[in-house]
Amino acid sequence: MGKLEGKIALITGGNSGIGFATAKQFVNEGAYVFITGRRDPEAASAVQEIGRHVTGVQGDVSNLGDRDRL
């Protein structure tokens, strides 16, 4: 059982860089992770690479409508 088993995380900018590395680590430790990214193709690619317990959501945290939708 991982440290984050049964937890849910939201990682903005989770499709690249530190956010992506964090999302992968959280999944490896048992969490279900939602990642956001401004461009859908990059978010979808990150979801595919992580492979399990992850959902990608297209959105820009500087956009109030995107934040409300999330």
N, C-alpha and C positions, 0 to 999 in steps of 0.2 A: 504494500500500500504506500502510495506516494504522499509527500507532505501536503499536497493540494487536492487530494482525492475528495470528490464531491463538491468542489468549489467551482465557481463560474467567474471568469475574468473578462474584462473588456479592455483591449489594448488598442489605443488610437495609433495610427501609423504603423500598424502591425504587419504591413506588407513588405517592409524593407528595414535594413539597418538594425538598430538596437531593439526596436519594437518587434521585428521579426524574430530576432534571437530570443527575446523574452517570451514571445508566444510559443516558440518551440520548447523552451525550457519548462514553461508552465504545463504544457501538454504532457511532456515527459514525466512531470511530477504529479500527474493525475487530474489536472483541471480541464474543464471544458472552456474553450477560449473563443471569444468573438473578436475579430480583428477588423479594423477599418482602414480604408485607403481611398484616396481621391479618385483613382482610376481603377475601374472594374477589372481590366485584364491583369493588372499587377496583383490585385487582391486575390483574384481567382488562381493565379499562379502560386501565390504564397499558400493558399489553402491546399492546393494540390501537393505542394512540397511537404507541408506539415502532415497531411494525409489522414488524420483522424482527430476526433474531438475538437473540431474547429469549424467556425462559420465565418465567411467573409461578408462584410457589408460595405458597399460603396458609399462614401460620404466624406465630407470635409468639415472638420470640427469648427472651422470659422464661419460656417453657414448655419444659421439658426434653424432653418427648415430641416437640414440633414440631422442636426442634433435632436430635434423633436422626433423625427422618424426613428432614430436609433433608440 
